[in-house]
Amino acid sequence: MEKPITIKDIAKKLGLSTSTVSRALSDSWEIKKETKELVIKTAAELNYHPNTQAKGLVTKKSYTIGIVVPELVTSFFPMIISGIQKILMHEGYQILITQSNESAETERTNLSLLEQHMVDGIIISTTSDSFVNSDMYQSLQDNGIPLVFFNRVPSNIDTTKIIIDDKKMAYSAVAHLIGEGYRKIFHFAGPEKLDITKDRMNGYIEAMQDANLPISDSTIIHSGIFIRDGEQTMEDILSGNGEKPDAIFAFNDPVAIGAMKALKRHGLRIPYDVAFVGFSESDMATVVEPYLTSIEQPRVEIGEIAASCMLDKIRTNRLLNKKIVLDAKLNIRESSHKKHNYDKDTILT
């Protein structure tokens, strides 16, 4: 078995002291940028991996960051986690991933587990019942564990939050449907307690009002977050005696895809009878037929920024709380675009 590469090996190769190499790898302000770059390059060439356990004994850190997400079923959160991992691994940190399964109780258990493992910080996207665990979020921060929230963030906690402008993007989605000639546009809204639900619903309402189109209790339906929820909501509408939509703006892609499944069972055509727009740009958007128009969030970038914010908090030992709003885009595909025929791989933005 080969002997692992150490800081001494890097120092010997470069003719530097071990303390200089150590400080360069720790991104110390005392070391010149050129020296840092040379040390990092040489460490990569030698396949150096830091011994986080030994390092932790000296620094009193675990060099582990906890991650809490609602689900790992769709590609949305795994893509964000890959962005987090990319940044943290480069800095010698490991990640401990937990899944709340949309359960506030499970999320609370996950947070306790991460605290017991003495993680250096926690990056989290909350469950649909985010307010339930607000006391724990605050307690963790008060106990010196930095938190960074993304996508689903609590409004009542002063912390770092990485989001997109959900209201603006919802408005653009509905405006697109209106521009395509649809007038009876329903909104399948998400869980009522989530801020992103409110923001997306407000974007829908504003777009409809600006176009002088009717909004009623029957046009906004809180339909959940899963495929089965969208499927059941659409089935109830089609089987009932109430008003029928000619377009649906859904809280997320799974809900839109579920609704599309129900519509097809009734022999209706997409987008000619009913058009669909989802949100979050999951991998499923370009698997279903027809391809789903969706709001694409910069998933990897969200993860990278969340990780960078966490490192800033750890290095400065301060809260450094801020809200970062990232750009997103509307990818227009067959499910809502009936005026032209085009290749399925074409994305209009």
C-alpha positions as CSV (number, residue, x, y, z in Angstrom):
1,M,0.0,0.0,0.0
2,E,1.4,3.4,-1.0
3,K,2.2,5.9,1.7
4,P,-0.2,8.8,1.6
5,I,1.1,12.2,0.4
6,T,1.6,14.7,3.2
7,I,2.3,18.4,3.5
8,K,5.9,17.5,4.1
9,D,6.1,15.9,0.6
10,I,4.6,19.1,-1.0
11,A,7.0,21.3,1.0
12,K,10.0,19.2,-0.1
13,K,9.1,19.3,-3.7
14,L,8.6,23.1,-3.8
15,G,11.5,23.9,-1.4
16,L,9.1,25.6,1.0
17,S,8.5,25.2,4.8
18,T,5.7,22.9,5.9
19,S,4.1,25.9,7.7
20,T,4.0,27.9,4.5
21,V,2.4,25.0,2.6
22,S,-0.1,24.5,5.4
23,R,-1.1,28.2,5.4
24,A,-1.3,28.2,1.6
25,L,-3.7,25.2,1.7
26,S,-5.8,27.0,4.4
27,D,-6.0,30.1,2.1
28,S,-4.2,32.3,4.7
29,W,-4.0,36.0,3.9
30,E,-0.3,35.8,4.9
31,I,0.6,33.8,1.8
32,K,1.0,35.4,-1.7
33,K,-1.6,34.5,-4.3
34,E,1.1,33.1,-6.6
35,T,2.5,30.8,-3.8
36,K,-1.0,29.6,-3.0
37,E,-1.7,28.7,-6.6
38,L,1.6,26.8,-6.9
39,V,1.0,24.9,-3.7
40,I,-2.6,23.9,-4.8
41,K,-1.4,22.9,-8.2
42,T,1.4,20.7,-6.8
43,A,-1.0,19.2,-4.2
44,A,-3.3,18.2,-7.0
45,E,-0.5,16.7,-9.0
46,L,0.7,14.7,-6.1
47,N,-2.9,13.6,-5.3
48,Y,-2.7,15.1,-1.8
49,H,-5.7,14.6,0.4
50,P,-5.9,16.4,3.8
51,N,-6.3,14.4,6.9
52,T,-9.4,16.1,8.3
53,Q,-9.4,14.2,11.5
54,A,-5.9,15.2,12.5
55,K,-6.6,18.8,11.3
56,G,-9.8,18.8,13.4
57,L,-7.8,18.0,16.6
58,V,-5.8,21.2,16.1
59,T,-8.5,23.5,14.8
60,K,-11.4,22.1,16.9
61,K,-13.4,21.7,13.7
62,S,-14.9,18.6,12.2
63,Y,-14.4,19.7,8.6
64,T,-17.9,18.4,7.8
65,I,-20.9,20.4,6.6
66,G,-24.4,19.0,7.0
67,I,-27.0,19.2,4.2
68,V,-30.7,18.9,4.7
69,V,-33.1,18.6,1.7
70,P,-36.8,17.7,1.4
71,E,-36.3,15.0,-1.2
72,L,-33.8,13.3,-3.4
73,V,-36.3,11.8,-5.9
74,T,-36.1,14.4,-8.6
75,S,-32.8,15.8,-10.0
76,F,-33.4,19.3,-8.5
77,F,-31.7,18.9,-5.1
78,P,-29.0,16.4,-6.2
79,M,-27.8,19.0,-8.8
80,I,-27.6,21.6,-6.0
81,I,-25.7,19.2,-3.8
82,S,-23.2,18.5,-6.5
83,G,-22.5,22.3,-6.6
84,I,-22.1,22.3,-2.8
85,Q,-19.8,19.3,-2.9
86,K,-17.6,20.8,-5.7
87,I,-16.8,23.9,-3.6
88,L,-16.4,22.2,-0.2
89,M,-14.3,19.2,-1.3
90,H,-11.8,21.6,-2.9
91,E,-11.5,23.2,0.6
92,G,-11.0,19.9,2.4
93,Y,-14.5,19.6,3.7
94,Q,-16.8,16.5,3.7
95,I,-20.6,16.6,3.5
96,L,-23.2,14.7,5.4
97,I,-26.5,14.5,3.4
98,T,-29.9,14.0,5.1
99,Q,-33.4,13.9,3.6
100,S,-36.5,15.1,5.4
101,N,-39.0,13.5,3.1
102,E,-41.2,16.6,3.5
103,S,-41.6,15.8,7.2
104,A,-41.0,18.5,9.7
105,E,-40.4,15.9,12.4
106,T,-37.8,14.1,10.3
107,E,-36.1,17.4,9.5
108,R,-35.9,18.1,13.2
109,T,-34.3,14.7,13.8
110,N,-31.8,15.4,10.9
111,L,-30.8,18.7,12.4
112,S,-30.3,17.1,15.9
113,L,-28.2,14.4,14.2
114,L,-26.0,16.9,12.5
115,E,-25.6,18.9,15.7
116,Q,-24.5,15.8,17.5
117,H,-22.0,15.0,14.8
118,M,-20.6,18.5,15.5
119,V,-20.8,19.7,11.9
120,D,-19.2,23.1,11.2
121,G,-22.3,24.3,9.5
122,I,-25.6,23.3,7.9
123,I,-26.9,24.1,4.5
124,I,-30.7,23.5,4.3
125,S,-33.8,23.7,2.1
126,T,-36.8,23.4,4.4
127,T,-39.9,21.1,4.3
128,S,-43.2,22.5,3.3
129,D,-43.9,23.1,7.0
130,S,-40.9,25.3,7.6
131,F,-42.4,27.4,10.4
132,V,-42.6,24.3,12.6
133,N,-38.8,24.1,13.1
134,S,-38.1,27.9,13.3
135,D,-37.2,27.6,17.0
136,M,-34.5,25.0,16.2
137,Y,-33.1,27.0,13.3
138,Q,-32.6,29.9,15.7
139,S,-31.3,27.7,18.5
140,L,-28.6,26.2,16.2
141,Q,-27.5,29.7,15.1
142,D,-27.5,30.9,18.7
143,N,-25.2,27.9,19.6
144,G,-22.7,29.0,17.0
145,I,-23.6,26.6,14.1
146,P,-23.9,28.8,10.9
147,L,-26.9,28.1,8.7
148,V,-27.3,28.8,5.0
149,F,-30.8,28.3,3.5
150,F,-31.6,27.9,-0.2
151,N,-34.7,27.6,-2.4
152,R,-37.1,27.1,0.4
153,V,-36.2,29.6,3.1
154,P,-37.8,30.7,6.4
155,S,-39.0,34.3,6.4
156,N,-38.7,34.7,10.2
157,I,-35.0,33.8,10.6
158,D,-32.2,36.2,10.1
159,T,-29.7,34.1,8.1
160,T,-28.1,33.8,4.7
161,K,-30.6,32.8,1.9
162,I,-30.0,31.9,-1.7
163,I,-33.2,32.2,-3.8
164,I,-34.5,33.2,-7.3
165,D,-37.1,35.8,-7.9
166,D,-40.1,33.4,-7.9
167,K,-42.7,36.1,-8.3
168,K,-41.0,37.5,-11.4
169,M,-40.5,34.1,-13.0
170,A,-44.1,33.0,-12.3
171,Y,-45.2,36.2,-13.9
172,S,-43.1,35.5,-17.0
173,A,-44.6,31.9,-17.2
174,V,-48.2,33.1,-17.1
175,A,-47.4,36.0,-19.5
176,H,-46.1,33.4,-21.9
177,L,-49.3,31.4,-21.7
178,I,-51.4,34.6,-22.2
179,G,-49.2,35.5,-25.2
180,E,-50.0,32.1,-26.7
181,G,-53.7,32.9,-26.6
182,Y,-54.8,31.1,-23.5
183,R,-57.3,32.8,-21.3
184,K,-58.6,30.3,-18.7
185,I,-55.4,29.8,-16.9
186,F,-55.4,27.9,-13.6
187,H,-52.7,27.8,-11.1
188,F,-51.9,24.6,-9.2
189,A,-50.2,26.2,-6.2
190,G,-47.9,24.6,-3.7
191,P,-48.1,24.2,0.1
192,E,-49.6,27.3,1.6
193,K,-47.0,27.9,4.3
194,L,-44.0,28.1,1.9
195,D,-42.8,31.6,0.9
196,I,-42.1,30.3,-2.7
197,T,-45.7,29.2,-2.9
198,K,-46.9,32.7,-2.1
199,D,-44.4,34.4,-4.4
200,R,-45.3,32.1,-7.4
201,M,-49.0,32.6,-6.7
202,N,-48.6,36.4,-6.5
203,G,-46.7,36.3,-9.9
204,Y,-49.7,34.4,-11.4
205,I,-52.2,36.8,-9.9
206,E,-50.3,39.9,-11.1
207,A,-49.9,38.6,-14.7
208,M,-53.6,37.7,-14.9
209,Q,-54.7,41.1,-13.5
210,D,-52.4,43.0,-15.9
211,A,-54.1,41.1,-18.8
212,N,-57.6,41.7,-17.3
213,L,-58.2,38.0,-17.0
214,P,-60.6,36.5,-14.4
215,I,-59.2,35.0,-11.2
216,S,-61.5,33.0,-8.8
217,D,-61.3,30.5,-6.0
218,S,-61.6,27.8,-8.7
219,T,-58.6,29.0,-10.7
220,I,-56.1,28.8,-7.8
221,I,-55.9,25.3,-6.3
222,H,-53.4,24.2,-3.6
223,S,-52.5,20.9,-5.2
224,G,-49.4,19.6,-3.3
225,I,-45.9,19.0,-4.7
226,F,-45.8,15.4,-6.1
227,I,-46.8,13.8,-9.4
228,R,-49.7,12.1,-7.7
229,D,-51.0,15.4,-6.4
230,G,-51.1,17.0,-9.9
231,E,-52.7,13.9,-11.3
232,Q,-55.5,13.9,-8.7
233,T,-56.1,17.6,-9.0
234,M,-56.5,17.4,-12.7
235,E,-58.7,14.3,-12.5
236,D,-61.0,16.1,-10.1
237,I,-61.3,19.1,-12.4
238,L,-62.0,17.0,-15.5
239,S,-64.5,14.7,-13.7
240,G,-66.3,17.6,-12.1
241,N,-69.0,20.0,-13.3
242,G,-67.0,23.2,-12.7
243,E,-65.0,25.5,-15.0
244,K,-62.3,23.8,-17.1
245,P,-58.9,25.4,-17.8
246,D,-57.2,25.9,-21.2
247,A,-53.8,26.2,-19.5
248,I,-52.2,25.3,-16.2
249,F,-49.3,27.0,-14.5
250,A,-48.0,24.5,-11.9
251,F,-46.0,25.0,-8.7
252,N,-43.4,22.6,-9.9
253,D,-42.6,20.1,-12.7
254,P,-43.9,16.9,-10.9
255,V,-47.3,18.5,-10.4
256,A,-47.5,19.6,-14.0
257,I,-46.4,16.1,-15.2
258,G,-49.0,14.5,-13.0
259,A,-51.7,16.8,-14.4
260,M,-50.6,16.0,-18.0
261,K,-51.0,12.2,-17.3
262,A,-54.6,12.7,-16.2
263,L,-55.3,14.9,-19.2
264,K,-54.1,12.3,-21.6
265,R,-56.3,9.6,-20.0
266,H,-59.3,11.8,-20.9
267,G,-58.2,11.9,-24.5
268,L,-57.3,15.6,-24.5
269,R,-54.4,17.1,-26.4
270,I,-51.5,19.1,-25.1
271,P,-51.1,22.0,-25.7
272,Y,-54.2,22.4,-28.0
273,D,-56.8,21.6,-25.4
274,V,-54.8,22.4,-22.3
275,A,-51.3,23.9,-22.1
276,F,-48.8,23.4,-19.3
277,V,-45.9,25.3,-17.7
278,G,-44.0,23.8,-14.7
279,F,-41.3,25.2,-12.5
280,S,-37.7,24.1,-11.5
281,E,-36.6,22.4,-14.8
282,S,-36.4,18.8,-13.6
283,D,-34.9,16.1,-15.8
284,M,-38.4,14.9,-16.3
285,A,-39.3,18.0,-18.3
286,T,-37.6,16.6,-21.4
287,V,-38.6,13.0,-20.8
288,V,-42.4,13.3,-20.9
289,E,-44.3,13.7,-24.1
290,P,-44.8,16.5,-25.1
291,Y,-41.8,18.2,-23.6
292,L,-42.6,20.4,-20.6
293,T,-42.2,24.2,-20.6
294,S,-40.5,25.1,-17.3
295,I,-38.6,27.7,-15.3
296,E,-35.0,26.7,-15.1
297,Q,-33.2,27.5,-11.9
298,P,-29.4,27.6,-11.8
299,R,-29.1,24.5,-9.6
300,V,-25.4,23.9,-9.6
301,E,-24.7,27.7,-9.1
302,I,-27.2,27.7,-6.2
303,G,-25.1,25.0,-4.5
304,E,-21.8,26.6,-5.2
305,I,-22.9,30.0,-3.8
306,A,-24.5,28.3,-0.7
307,A,-21.2,26.5,-0.1
308,S,-19.1,29.7,-0.6
309,C,-21.4,31.6,1.8
310,M,-20.9,28.8,4.4
311,L,-17.1,29.0,4.1
312,D,-17.2,32.7,4.5
313,K,-19.2,32.3,7.8
314,I,-16.8,29.7,9.1
315,R,-13.6,31.6,8.2
316,T,-14.8,34.9,9.7
317,N,-16.6,33.3,12.6
318,R,-19.5,35.8,12.0
319,L,-23.0,35.5,10.7
320,L,-22.6,37.6,7.6
321,N,-26.3,37.2,6.8
322,K,-27.5,38.2,3.4
323,K,-30.1,37.4,0.8
324,I,-28.8,36.5,-2.7
325,V,-31.3,36.5,-5.6
326,L,-30.2,34.6,-8.7
327,D,-31.4,34.8,-12.3
328,A,-33.6,32.0,-13.8
329,K,-35.0,31.5,-17.3
330,L,-38.1,30.2,-19.0
331,N,-37.5,27.3,-21.3
332,I,-40.4,27.1,-23.8
333,R,-41.3,23.7,-25.2
334,E,-44.1,21.8,-26.8
335,S,-46.4,21.7,-23.7
336,S,-47.3,25.4,-24.1
337,H,-46.1,26.5,-27.5
338,K,-48.7,25.6,-30.2
339,K,-48.0,28.3,-32.8
340,H,-45.0,26.6,-34.4
341,N,-43.6,23.2,-35.0
342,Y,-40.0,22.7,-34.0
343,D,-37.5,20.1,-33.0
344,K,-37.9,18.7,-29.5
345,D,-34.4,19.7,-28.5
346,T,-35.1,23.3,-29.3
347,I,-35.4,25.6,-26.3
348,L,-36.8,29.0,-26.7
349,T,-35.8,31.5,-24.0
